[in-house]
Amino acid sequence: MNAASRTVATAVADVVAGALDRAGEWDHHGVLPPEVPAALAASGILRVDVPVRFGGLGLGPATLGELCARIGGACSALRGWVTVQSMVTAAVVRWGTDTQRARWLPGLLDGTRQAGFAATEEGAGTDLAAVRTRIRADGDEVRVTGRKLWVTFGGTAGLLLVLGTAAGRPTAVLVESDRPGIGREPVTGQLGMRAAALAHVEFDDVRVPRENVIAPYGFGLSHVAATALDHGRFTVAWGCVGMARRSLDLATAHVVRRDRGATPLAAHQLVRAGLARMAVRTQAATELCLRAARLRAAKDPEAVAATIMAKYAAAAAASEVGGRAVQLLGAAGCAPGSAAGRMFRDAKVMEIIEGSEHIAELHIAERLLRGQGFRSAPAAPDRPPAAPDGVPTVPDGAPRDPAPRPSRAWEESIR
Ligand SMILES: Cc1cc2nc3c(=O)[nH]c(=O)nc-3n(C[C@H](O)[C@H](O)[C@H](O)COP(=O)(O)OP(=O)(O)OC[C@H]3O[C@@H](n4cnc5c(N)ncnc54)[C@H](O)[C@@H]3O)c2cc1C
């Protein structure tokens, strides 16, 4: 770690120390006190992997990953805040014009502009190519109409990256949430991520300037949302590593302390076998996350697939290790306010969001089979085959690397 990384890590450690004590209370009340994400933003974490020329610290993916693990081990909702904020940042960094970057990045990077990523709809979760939210050009504006579900921090976000279609072409647009026509319906009592201010968000003919459209019409899913989701998957993967580590720590401490009569739990071989499996799962997930971080830092074309594999393994590890921890804690793991119980609930959510476990398995297997020359039946002409979260794929089975940039003419046209 260099000096800049250490400075951020120290500031993040302070926030994490507070979160370790209070995350249960936040989960119970379904609220993250605003000063907590503000303190996290002040640590500089939102700048960690953003290039210096865009106002970031340029410290790279491995540093960001390890910090997300530390936060995830304390509070998944708080890690989720870093995730959505940096998903939208990544999309603007990669696909925004200079003007758009100058306008949006300062607030995203210092955390004063809280972001949300609004893609899921009633008929479009895994398959985001099916979104029906309409984005209609109207002079210098576009008008957005649709209903988005399950938006993490949708209840408090000031800026939403919305995926819709413009004349049938997937399109992404930034919508400030104080514009007329926006309604938010808080989601409460869900399985996990209870402090993450989830909301369903309605857009009723919401007008935004045309310059809020990120990348040209048609690039919204394969480029803008793909970049955001790829980044989100990486931070979720590391958050899951943190959850698995914490669950293992809680279980280990418990079996040493828990003394039922003459024999402590830790003396039982079955208990030890469980701990060993938990430790191996956690370490294996960490190694896959480190591999993804290395490939991302090297801008290797394998990085997207490595991130999918890392997130798949880490979410499964958090879920299995979390489940075993609750088992070893017994009723203490089921009690209200149990950190192990919260980790277990949150871990299940991680196997559903940012590319579900099924879709990751399909993607990993598809690449293996293609390596052997096997080709799946061609997709229906109007629906490309789906990778995680419906990102259309290229022939090698990886989500399309958003290599081509929108034309200079586009960039000029929206200035
Ligand atoms: C806590 C939480 C936070 C969320 N935050 C956000 C957010 O910030 N922004 C946002 O846009 N969305 C968000 N979501 C929504 C989330 O991204 C979706 O729930 C997820 O993409 C799955 O979509 P779905 O729920 O519609 O399930 P479906 O797409 O109906 O899938 C249900 C099940 O079927 C499986 N399945 C689907 N298709 C296939 C297939 N082809 N082959 C095999 N199995 C398949 C899936 O793996 C899944 O297990 C959030 C959800 C939760 C629970």
The ligand as a MOL file (V3000), in Angstrom:
LIG
                    3D

  0  0  0     0  0            999 V3000
M  V30 BEGIN CTAB
M  V30 COUNTS 53 58 0 0 0
M  V30 BEGIN ATOM
M  V30 1 C -31.9100 -5.9180 -2.3650 0
M  V30 2 C -31.9990 -5.7080 -3.8380 0
M  V30 3 C -31.3970 -4.6010 -4.4100 0
M  V30 4 C -31.5240 -4.3650 -5.7840 0
M  V30 5 N -30.9930 -3.2210 -6.3180 0
M  V30 6 C -31.2070 -2.9250 -7.6220 0
M  V30 7 C -30.7710 -1.6710 -8.1760 0
M  V30 8 O -30.1340 -0.8460 -7.4990 0
M  V30 9 N -31.0750 -1.4050 -9.4740 0
M  V30 10 C -31.7700 -2.2800 -10.2600 0
M  V30 11 O -32.0170 -1.9770 -11.4260 0
M  V30 12 N -32.1940 -3.4900 -9.7690 0
M  V30 13 C -31.9280 -3.8240 -8.4740 0
M  V30 14 N -32.3750 -5.0170 -7.9520 0
M  V30 15 C -33.0690 -5.9490 -8.8150 0
M  V30 16 C -32.1710 -7.1240 -9.2170 0
M  V30 17 O -31.1690 -6.6660 -10.0980 0
M  V30 18 C -33.0640 -8.1970 -9.8510 0
M  V30 19 O -33.8510 -8.7230 -8.8020 0
M  V30 20 C -32.2390 -9.2790 -10.5010 0
M  V30 21 O -31.6560 -8.7950 -11.6910 0
M  V30 22 C -33.1150 -10.5040 -10.8420 0
M  V30 23 O -34.2400 -10.0930 -11.5480 0
M  V30 24 P -35.6980 -10.5730 -11.0930 0
M  V30 25 O -35.8420 -10.3320 -9.6430 0
M  V30 26 O -36.6760 -9.9320 -12.0070 0
M  V30 27 O -35.6960 -12.1420 -11.2860 0
M  V30 28 P -35.9660 -12.9450 -12.6320 0
M  V30 29 O -35.2730 -12.3280 -13.7870 0
M  V30 30 O -37.4340 -13.1950 -12.7450 0
M  V30 31 O -35.2350 -14.3070 -12.2800 0
M  V30 32 C -35.7300 -15.1540 -11.2280 0
M  V30 33 C -34.8130 -16.3680 -11.1320 0
M  V30 34 O -34.7910 -17.0440 -12.3880 0
M  V30 35 C -33.4500 -17.2190 -12.8120 0
M  V30 36 N -33.3640 -17.0190 -14.2650 0
M  V30 37 C -33.7730 -15.9470 -14.9810 0
M  V30 38 N -33.4770 -16.1200 -16.2840 0
M  V30 39 C -32.8560 -17.3280 -16.3850 0
M  V30 40 C -32.3020 -18.0700 -17.4580 0
M  V30 41 N -32.2840 -17.5960 -18.7130 0
M  V30 42 N -31.7520 -19.2740 -17.1870 0
M  V30 43 C -31.7250 -19.7640 -15.9170 0
M  V30 44 N -32.2290 -19.0950 -14.8490 0
M  V30 45 C -32.7870 -17.9040 -15.0820 0
M  V30 46 C -32.6340 -16.1420 -12.1070 0
M  V30 47 O -31.3290 -16.6010 -11.9110 0
M  V30 48 C -33.3660 -15.9890 -10.7920 0
M  V30 49 O -32.8520 -16.9190 -9.8800 0
M  V30 50 C -32.2370 -5.2900 -6.5950 0
M  V30 51 C -32.8190 -6.4260 -6.0210 0
M  V30 52 C -32.7060 -6.6460 -4.6590 0
M  V30 53 C -33.3530 -7.8680 -4.0680 0
M  V30 END ATOM
M  V30 BEGIN BOND
M  V30 1 1 1 2
M  V30 2 1 2 3
M  V30 3 2 2 52
M  V30 4 2 3 4
M  V30 5 1 4 5
M  V30 6 1 4 50
M  V30 7 2 5 6
M  V30 8 1 6 7
M  V30 9 1 6 13
M  V30 10 2 7 8
M  V30 11 1 7 9
M  V30 12 1 9 10
M  V30 13 2 10 11
M  V30 14 1 10 12
M  V30 15 2 12 13
M  V30 16 1 13 14
M  V30 17 1 14 15
M  V30 18 1 14 50
M  V30 19 1 15 16
M  V30 20 1 16 17
M  V30 21 1 16 18
M  V30 22 1 18 19
M  V30 23 1 18 20
M  V30 24 1 20 21
M  V30 25 1 20 22
M  V30 26 1 22 23
M  V30 27 1 23 24
M  V30 28 2 24 25
M  V30 29 1 24 26
M  V30 30 1 24 27
M  V30 31 1 27 28
M  V30 32 2 28 29
M  V30 33 1 28 30
M  V30 34 1 28 31
M  V30 35 1 31 32
M  V30 36 1 32 33
M  V30 37 1 33 34
M  V30 38 1 33 48
M  V30 39 1 34 35
M  V30 40 1 35 36
M  V30 41 1 35 46
M  V30 42 1 36 37
M  V30 43 1 36 45
M  V30 44 2 37 38
M  V30 45 1 38 39
M  V30 46 1 39 40
M  V30 47 2 39 45
M  V30 48 1 40 41
M  V30 49 2 40 42
M  V30 50 1 42 43
M  V30 51 2 43 44
M  V30 52 1 44 45
M  V30 53 1 46 47
M  V30 54 1 46 48
M  V30 55 1 48 49
M  V30 56 2 50 51
M  V30 57 1 51 52
M  V30 58 1 52 53
M  V30 END BOND
M  V30 END CTAB
M  END
